[in-house]
Amino acid sequence: MCLFPGLVWAAAGKLEAFEGDVKVIAKGATRNGASGIEVNEGDQVRTGANSWALIEMSDGASITVRASTDIRISKYRFVEDGPAAQNSSTIDIIKGALRMVTGLIGQSNRSGYAVNTPTATIGIRGTDYEPAYYPPGDPEVADHEPGAFDKVNDGETFLRKDRKSTRLNSSHLGISYAVFCLKKK
């Protein structure tokens, strides 16, 4: 008996490649990074110093998790043959930096695609961007100013805090401290 016809439960993505100290934390259990390991909604991916991980998502998106980064896949819903409005992806950056290239969710349901940091939300209007969050006082990221950052390589994103939003294109770098700053690259 199938209660939800057409709905297929699958992994949000998989660890395609990695180098160094990579952990996938799911429901309190920690697994060491290994090629092909599944990542699911609710999982955290953590990289150590001088480490990185490439996650290929089931909608075709790719996430490169940079060194000394901790992220959570807080929401992920993708049904390839389902209505685009039902597909969504929300990634929380706890600390560190990513490079993301959007897949079908970002292309077909932009409002359902977001990257959250403690200081701002980053939404997309493009395909290739590098969001980051550096917490204040974290010794692992002492060479960065604290705050949320977004560098756009191709397309357009927006940086939102409270009720204010700033559009960023490939000639801008957005930074969210207590107020927005917009810098030319």
N, C-alpha and C positions, 0 to 999 in steps of 0.2 A: 504494500500500500504506500503510495507517494502522496504526502500531504501538500507538497509544493511542486507541481509539475514544472519542468523546465529549469528548476533551480539545482545547480550543481555546486556542492561544497568542495572547494579545492583550496590548496595553500594560496596565501596572498602572493608568495613569490618563493624564490630559492636563492641561496648563496651560490653565485655563479663562480666567483673567484675571490681569493683573499691572500693577504700576506701578513705575517706577524700574529699578534695576540688578538684574536677575535672571539667574542662570546655571543651566543644567542640565549637569552633568558626568557623562559616561558613558564608561567604559572609557578614561579619559585624555583624551577629547576634550571641549572646552567649547563649548556652544552658548548663544547669547544667548536670553533669554526671548522667546517669541512665542506668541500665542494659538493653541491647538490642538496645540502641540508635545507629543509623547508622553514620558511618564516611565515607566521600567521598573525592575524589580527590580535593585538594585545602583546605581542612579543617585543622585547627590547633587543637591539643589536648594539654591542659595545666594542669599540676598538681601543687598543692600547697605544702607547707612544710608538711611532715609527711603524704603524700598522694601517691597513685599509681593507675594505670589503666591498665587493660589487654584488648588489642584489638585483636580480631580474624579476620584475613583478609580473603577475599573470596577465595583465593588460598590455604588456610590452614595454612598460616604463623601466628605466634603470636608475638605480640610486647608488652612487659611489659614496661610501661612508669613509670620511677622512680620518686621520690619526687622532687619538684622544677624543673620540666622539661617542656619545650615547644617545640613541634615538629609540622611539617607541612607535610601532605601527598601531596607532590608537583606533583607527577605523579603516576597514577595507572591505568593500563589496564590489564584486565584478562578476557579471553574468554576460558573457559575450553576445548572446542572442537576445538578451532582455532589453527593456527600455533603458536608454542612456541615462535618464534622470534618476534611475535607481542605483546606478553605479557611483561609488564615491571612494575617496582615499584621503585620509588625514594622517600626517606624520608629525609627531612631536619631537622637536630637537631639545633634549634635556641639556646638552652642551655639545659644542663642537661644530663641525662643518660638513656639508654634503655637496655633491654635484648631482643634479637631477635632470633627466630627460623624460618628458612626459610620454605616456602611452595613450591608449584609447580613452581612458577616463578623462584625462586632461584635455584631450582633443574633442570629446563629445559632451562632457558635462563639467565645464570649467568651474561652475559654482559649487560642485561637489568635490573639489580638489583643493586641499589647503595644507600648509605647513605651519604648525604652531610653535612659538617660542614663549618663554615667560613674559617677554615684553612686547610682542607683536605677532600678528598672523600674516603670512605671506600667501597670496593667491596668485593664480597664473593667468596670463593672456598670451603665453608663448610656450616654448618647448624646451629650452635649455638654460638652466640657471643654477646659482650656487648659494643656497641659504646657509646661514650660520648663526649660532647663539653662543656667546661667551659670557658665563656668569661672573659677577663681580667677586674678586677675592680668590678665584680658583688658580692655584699655583701652576697647574698644567697648561694654562692658557694665558700666562702672565704677559706674554708678548703681544696680546690683543687687548684693545679697549673693550670693556664690558658692553653688551647690548646685542640686539638682533641686527644682522646684516643680510643684504641680498644683492648679489651681482648677477646681472642678466647678460647671457652670452648671445641669445637669439630669442626674438619675440619680445614679450612684455609681461611684467608681473606687477602686483601691487602690494604695498606694505601697509597693513591696517593696525591701528592701535585705538582702542576705545571707539569713537565715532569718526575718527579722521583716517583718511586713506590717501596714499601717494602712489601714483603710477610710476613705474620704472621701465625704461627701455634699454637697449643695448649700449647706450652712452651714459648710463647712470649707475651709481652704487647707492643703495638705500641703507640708512642706519637708523635704528630706533633706540634711543636712550629714554629719557623722560619726555622728550619732544622729538619730532622728526627732523632729520637732516638729509639733505640731498646733495651729493657730491658728483661732479663730473669725473669720469675715469681718467 
